[in-house]
Amino acid sequence: MRSKNKLLHVKDLAVSFPAVDGEFEALKGISFELNRGEVLGIVGESGSGKSMTALSILQLLPGSALWKSGEIVFHSDQDSPIILNELDAKGLQKIRGNRISMVFQDPMSSLNPVYTCGNQVAEVVQLHKGLSGKEARKAVLALFEQVQLPDVERIFAAYPHQLSGGQKQRIMIAMAIAATPDLIIADEPTTSLDVTVQGQILQLLLALKEELNIGILFISHDLGVISEIADRVLVMREGEIVERGDKVALLQRPSHPYTKGLLACRPPLHQRLRRLPTIADFQEEGEPITKDWRYKEADYQQHLQTIAEKPSILEIEQLETWFPSKKNFWGKPTAYVKAVDGVSFQLKKGESIGLVGESGCGKTTLGRTILKLIEPQAGRIVFAGDELTALDERGMQPYRKNMQIVFQDPYASLNPRKMIGYAISEPMRKYFPSLSQQEWKDKTVALLEKVGLSADHFFRYPHEFSGGQRQRIAIARALAVEPSFLICDESVSSLDVSVQAQILNLLTELREEKGLSYIFISHDLSVVRFMADRILVMYEGKIVEEGLADDLYNNPKTAYTKKLIEAIPDSSIFN
C-alpha cells in the first residue's frame, strides 16, 4: 500500500437552517482531516450532524441550507487541491460518483422505482467509464457478485420494490464502487444488512481501501461496526465534534461523558439486563447514575415460567407464502420462490419472540403474511382464538387495531405530504372517534415525547427528519391505537445506540405495563437477545432452530445459527 497522505480536509464547517425563532445550527464550525488508506468513523445520536457533514462534502445540502462558513478541500493525485464548495454544477458532476461516491442511509429513496436495479448501476458505469451497453452489463454483474448478491441475473432485471432492504443496500454499495473512487462516503451502509452480509461488506470496503489506497468516511450509529472498520473516530453531538481519537484509545478509554454514555447504551451480549442505560443516565462528570440494571437469574426464570403458563395470542400452523419466480409465454408461473415454507409456532400473551436470519430468508414476508398484508398460499393464522386465514381486508379491519407493525423503511411508510402529527393521530381518529381534537393532539404529543421527540415536531413533515427520527415516528404511530400484538420489522436498525436503548426500554416498559406481545425481527442478535424470550432462526423460508434466547445464543445447535453468532462484531475492544 502506498504511504498515507491527506485526501480530505474540512475546515471550520458551519451550516444552519431557517427556523421559526431564528436559525437552527446544524453544524457549528467542525474541522477534521481524512487520509488516503484510512477509514474515519463518525458516530453520534440521530440529528447530531453526521449525515449533514456528508452532504456538505458533496454539496448536496437542501436548498434551504445556509452555508455560514467553511472550506472543504479535496486533495487528488491527478490535480491540485480542489475546493469542493467553490465548484459549479459542471465541476461537481465530474466529482460526484466518480472521484467521490456516497452510499446513502435509505436505499429505497435513493433508487429510482421505475428503473431496474441493473440499469441504474449501469448508468454510473457508462457515464464515468465510457463503457458500451454490453460492457456495462458485464461490469455490473461482476459488481453484484462482488457485493454478495444472489442470482445476479435476476437482480439485474429486478426493480427496487422486488428486493429486500439488505439487497437494495448492496445495490447502493455496488453503485458507489462502480467508478473506483478516491473517497467513499458511507452513511449507515450496513444498517439494513444482516450480520453475515454486514461482515462481508465491511471486509469488502477494507479490501478496496487496501488495494486502491482510497479513503472512507464511515458514518454509523453502531459502535460495534465502527470498532470493526475505523482507524480513527469522531464523536458528534448537536453539530459539534465532542471527542476524537484513535479507535482503540477512544473506545476503551473515552474521556467525554457523552462518549461514555454511547458505549454504555449498547445491548450486552454476555449478560441480561432489565433495561439499557441511556445518555440521560450519565452525569456531566461521565459517571453513570448508580443503578443495577442486571436481571437476576431467579427473577428471569420466574418471568419465563409466567410466560409459559399464559395462553397463546397467536398460533401459526404450516404457513406458506410463495412468489412466482418464472413464468411461461402465457404468463403462467412455472417456478416459485418459497419465501415462507411450512412455518409453525405459537406466541404467548406478553411474550416476545425474536426472528433472525439473513437478508432474503423470509422474515419480513412472514411478518406481513401474519398480518394478512400478503395472502398466504396455505396454512392457518389464529389470533386471540379467531381464525384469520380466510378473511379478506374488510374482515380484517376489526383486528387491525390490535395487530400493528413497524415497517423496516420509515420513509416509505410515512406520507410525505402529511405532517407527522397528523400521521400519528390518523389511526386514532378511526379507532377512537369519541376523542376530541384536543385529546387527539395531546395523545399525539405524549407519544412523540415517549419516543424521544418533542411537541415542536408535531407540525413538521417526514423529509425534515433524519432516518432515525422517522423510525421513532413510525413506532409512535404503531403505538397510537394501543395494540396488543406488535411486529417490529427491523424497527431499531436505523437508530443510533442511544435512541435504540430508549426505544427498546420503551417497548419493554409497554410490554410490562400493557401485556404487549412482540415478534421482533432483526439482524442484530444483541438487540434480539435483549428483547426476546425465545428466538426463531429462519433460513430459506423455514424455521431451522428455535429455543430460549439465552440457550440458543450460548449453545447454538445448527451450523447456520453458529455462523450468525460468529458474525457479530467482536466486542472485546470495549472491555
N, C-alpha and C positions, 0 to 999 in steps of 0.2 A: 504494500500500500504506500502511495506517495505521502510525503510528510503533510501534516495538517497545516492549513493556512486559513485566514479569515474568509468566510463566504458571505456572511450577512452581518450587518451592523445596524441596529436600531438605536437611534439617539433621541432621547427626550420626547417620546411619542405621547401626545395628548389629544384625545378625541372626545367631543361632547355631543349631546343631542338636545334639541329644544325640549323644554318641559314647561308645565303649567306655571311653576314657580321660578322659572329662570332657565337654567341649563343643568342637564344631568351629565356628570363627568364619568364617562365610560372608561377612559384610560387617563392616568394622571402623571404623565411625564416619565414613562418607563424607558429603560435602556438595557440592552443586552447584546451579546455577540454570539454568533454560531460559526464554527469552523468546519472546513471540509473533513469528511471522515468521522463526523461527530453526530451523536443524537442528543438534542437538547429537549428535555421533558418539561412541560408546563402543567402544573396541577393547581387546583383551586375549586372553590364552590361554583355552582351554576350562577352565571351572571357576574363572575369576578373579572371578566375581561379577556379570558383565554381566546375564545373564538374571535373577538373583536380585534385582538392583536394579529391573528392570522389573516383576517380580511383586510386589515390595514396594509399588510405587506404586499398583497396583490392588488391593492386599490379597488377592492370590491365592497367598500362601505356603502350603506344605504344612502340615498340622495339627501336625506335629512341630516346626515352626519356633519359635524362641524370640525374641521381639521384645525386644531388650536396651535400645535407646534410639532416639531419633529422632523427627522430625516431618516429615510430607510435606504441604506446603501447596499447594493448587491455587487459583490466582487467576483469577477469572472476571469478564467484563464484566457479567454478569447479577446476580451475587450478591456478597456479601462473601467474603473468602478462606475456603476450605473445608479443614479439616484432615482429610485422607483417612483417616488411621489411627485417627480417632476416630468415623468413621461406622459406623452399624449396617448390617445386611444390606439393609434397605429403602433407606437412603440411598445405599449403594454401587450398587444396581441402577439408580438414576437416573443415575449417573455412567458406569458401565461400558457401553461400546458406543455411548453417546450423546454425552457430553462428552469422554470419553477412550476411545479404542479401541486395540486391540492386534492386531498381526499376529504370530502365533507362528511359531517356527522350524520346527516339524514339522506341515505341513498335514494329513497323514494321521491323526495322533492328535487333531487339533483339529476335524476334520469328522466328523459323525455318519455312520457307514457305512450306516445303514438309511433315511436320508432323501436325496432328490435334492438336488443342489447348489443348484438354483434355489430350492427351498422353504426351505433353510437360510438363504439370504441374504434371502429374502422375509420370514422371521420377524423379522429385525432391523428391516427397513423398516416392517413393520406395528406392531411394538412401540414404536418410537421416533418414527415419523412419523404413525401412526394412519391409514395408507392401507388401502383395501379390497383384497381379494384380486386383483382385476383391475388396479388401480392399482399394487399392489406388483409384480406380474409385469412390467408395463411398465417400472417403475423398475429392476428387477433386470436385465432385458435391456439397458437403457441402460448400467448399471454394467458388465456383462460386455463390452460394446463398448468402454467407456472403458478397461478394463484389457487390451484387445487379445486377447480370447478369440475363437477362430474358431467359426463355426457356433453362435451363441449360443442358438438354439432347442434344438439337440441338447444343449448343455452344461447348459441349464436342467433338462432331464429326466434328465440322467446322474447316476449315483451316483459317489461319490469313487473307487472302485476302477476305474472305467472311464476315468479321466483320467490323463494323465501327471503326474509330480511338479511340473513347471512350471505346468501348468494348474491343479492343486489350489492352488498357492501364489497364483495370480492370483485364484482364488475367494476366498481368505482376505483379499486386499487389497481386493477389491470389498466384502466384508462389513465391513471396517474403515472404509471411507469412506462407507458407506451412509447414516449419520445425520449426515454432515458435522460431525465432532467438532472440538473446540478443540485437542486434543492427540492425535497418533498415536504410539504406541509401536511401533516396527518392530523386532522381534527376528529378525535374519537374514532379512529379507523377500525377498532376491534369491538366496538360497543355491542353490536348485534351478532357477534360471532360466538359459537360455542368454544369451549376451552381448547379442544384439539386443533380446530382450524385457526383459532387465535394464536396458538403456539407456532403453527406453520407460517402464518402471515408475519409474525414478529421475526421468525428466522429468515424469511424471505427478504424483509426490509433490511435486516442486519447484513445478509449476504450481498444485497445490492450496494449497501453502504461501503462494504469492504472492497468489493470488486470494482466499483466505479468511483470510489472516493467522493461520494456525494454527502451532503449534509441533510439531516432530517430534523424538522421541528415537530415534536410529537406531543400532541395535546391529549390528555386523558384524565378522567376522574378516578381511574383505577390505579391505585398506588402499587398493586401487585404487578400490573403491566409495566408501569414506569420503572419498577425495580428490575424488570427483565431486559429492557431495551435501552434506557437512557444512560448517558455518560455523566451529564450534569442535569440539575433540576432547578427550575424556578417555581416558587410558590406564590400564587397571586391571590389577592383579596381586595375586592372593591376597587378595581382598577389600578392597584399598586403591586409591586413585587415586594413581599414582606420578608422573603428569605431566599437565598440562592446558594448553591454549592455543589460539590462532588456528590454523586448519588449515594454512595455508601455512607459518607460522613453525615449527610443531611438526613437520611432515613434512619440511621442508627443513633445519631446524636443531634436531634433537632433543637434549635435554640429558641425559636419563636413559639409562643403558646398556641397560635393558630395551627402551625405545622404539627405540634404535638397532638392537638385535637383531631386533625385529619387522620393521623396514624392510628389513633385510638378508636376511630369510628369503624374501622374495617371489621367485618364479622370474623371472629377467630375460628380456626379450623380444629383446634385441639381441646376446646372446652365449650360447654354450653352456657349461654347467658340468658337471663330473664329479659334483659333489654340491652341495647347497644349504647355506649357512651356517645354523646353528641358534642358539637362545638360549645354549646351553652353550658356543658358540664365542666368546662375548663376556665379557670380564673386567669386573670391577666398575667399572673406570675408563671402560668403554664402548668401548674399542678392541678390534677383533677379534684373536683369536689369529692370528699371521701364518701364513697358508696361501694357496696358489694353487689355487683350485678350478676354474680355467678349463680347458676341454677343448682341447688343442692341435689345430689343424686336421688335421695329418698323422695324429695318433692317432685322431681321429674318422673320417677317411676309411678308415683301416685297419679300424676297427670295422665300418663299413658293408660293406666288402669281405668281411670274415669272415662276417658275417651272410648276405650274398648267396650265399656258397658252401655254406651249410648246407642240408640237406634241409627240406622243408616238414613241419610238425607238424599243420597244419590246412589243408584245401582246401574252399572253399565255391564251389559251381557253381550259378548261376541259381536261387538260393534265393528262395522266395516264401512269404510268410505274410500271409493276408488275413483280415479280420474282417467279419462281416455288419454293414452299417450300416442297412439297411432290410429289413423282412420283410412278406410279404403276409398276408392274413387267415388262411391255413393255416399260418403260421409258416415258410414257405419264404423264404430270403434272396433279395431282388431287387436288392440293390446291396451293394458291398463297399468297405471301406477297405483299400487296398493298403499295409499297414504295411511290409512288405519285398517289394520288387518287382524280381525278377531280379538279385539281388546276387551277385557273384562276386569272390573274392580269395583269396590264399594267405598264410599266416603261417609264417615260417621258425622253426626251433628257435632259441630265445634272442632272438628279435626282439620288439620292442614296437611295436604298431600303435595309433595314436590314431584314435578315431572321433568326429567332431564334427558338429554340426548343431543346428538349432533344436529346441526342445521339440516333441515330436509328430512328428518326422521319421522315427522308426522305429529309433533307436539301441538303446534298451532291448529292443524286440521282437526285433531282430536278435541281440543277445547271448543272450537267453533261448531263441531258436529254435536257435542253435548248440548249446546245452547240452541240447536236447530238453525244456526246461521248457514250451515251446509247440511244438505239432506244425506242421511246415511243410506247405503245400499242394503244393509241387513243389520240385525241386532236389536237390542232393546235399551231404551233410556227411561229410567224410572226416577222421578223426582218427588220427594216427600210422599211416596206411596202412589203417585199418579203416573200412568203410562203416557209418555210424551212422543213416542216414536212416530206414530201415525198422524200427529196433529199438524195442520197447516199453520201459516203465520197468524191467521185470525184466532185459531185455537190456542196458539202460544202466548197471545197477549196477556192473559191473566197471570202468567208465570214470569213475564219479563221483569217485573218489579223485584222479585226475589232471586232472580238469576242474572247477574251482571258480569260484564267483562271489561278489563282494562287492556286495550289493544297495544300491540308492540310499537306501532307507529303513531305517536300522538298527533303529528301534524296532519296525517291523512284522516284521522278520526274526528278532527275539530273543523267546524265550518269556518273558512277564512273570512266570511262576510258577517259573522256574528261576534259580538263582544263576549268575552269568556264568562262574564256574569250571567248573560242570557243563556249561554250554552249549558252552564251548570244548573240553572233554575228551570230550564225547559222540561226535563223529565219530572220535576216536582209538580209542575203545572198540570201534567197529565195524571199523576198518581195521587197527588194531594190537592185536589181542586178547591177544597174548602179553605185553604190558606189564603190570606190577604196578600196584596202586592208587597207590603212592607215585610210581612212574615217570610215570603219567598226570598226577599233581598237579605234580610237578617240571617236566614239559614244559609244562604249562599256565601255571605261574608264569613260566617262561622266556619264553613267548610274550607274556604280559602286560607284562613288563618290556621286551621287544623293541619293542612298540608304544607305549611311553611311559607305561604304567600300573605298578602295584606289586602285590606279593604280597597286600597288605591288601585289594585289591579282589576277591579270589577269592570271598568269601562274600557279596558284595552282589548286589542284584537290578537289572535294567535301569533301573527307574524312579529309582534312586538316582544315576544318572549324567547328565551333560549330553549334548546331542546329539553333540558332537564325541567325547566319551569312548565313547559307544555305537558310533560308527563304528569306533573303534580296536578295540573288542571284536569287531566283525564281521570285521575284517581278520585279527585273531588267529585266529578260528575257521576262516576260509578257509585259513590257512597251516598249521593243525594237522595236516592229513593229507598235507603235503608234496607239493602238486600240481606238475605240470609245465606246466600251462596255467591262467592265471587271467584271468577277465574282471572288470575293475574298473568298475562302473557308477556313475559319479559318486562314487567311493569316498572322495574327499577334499573334496567340495564343502561338507560341513558342518563342516570343520575350520578352526580359525584358522591363520594363516600359519606360526606356529612349529611346531605339531604337523603341519601339512601337510608342511613341509620334512622333519621326522623320518620321516614315513611314505613320502614319495617317495624319500628316501635309503635307507630300509629296502627298498623294492621294487627299487630299483636294485642294492643290495648282493646281495639274494637272486637277482636275475637273473644277476649276475656269478658268484656262488658256485655256484648250482644250475642255471644254464642255463634259468631260467623263461622262458616266452613269455607275453606280455600282449596283450590287447585292452583299451585304456584309453579308456573312454567318458567324455567330459567336455564341458561347455560352456565351460570355462576354457582358452582357447588357449595361455596362458602355461604352464599345467601340462602340457598335451598336448605342447607343443614341447619341454619339458624331458624328458618321459618317452619320447617316441615317436621311432622311426627313420623310420617312414613315417606319413602321415596320410591317412585316407579321409574325405571330406566327403560327408555324407548329406543328401538333400533329397527329401521326399515319397516315401520308401521306396527311393530309388535312390542309388547312388554317383555323384555328379556330377563329382567331381575326386579324384585321388589322386596322391601323389608323396612324395619325401623331405621330411621335416619342414621343414628349413631352406629348401629350394627353394619349397615350397608357401607358406610364410609370407612369404618375400621377394618371390616372383613369382607371386601367385595368378592363375589363368587365367580362372575364371568370375566373373561378377558376384556370384553368391551368396557365394562364398568371400571376395571382396573386402569384401562387406558385413559378414561375420562378423569379419574382421580390423579393419575400421574401427570396429566397435562396442566393441572392447577399451578399457577406461578409459584415459584419457590418463596416461601415466607421467612426463610431463615435469616434474610438480610435485616428483617425488622427486629430480630431478637437481640 
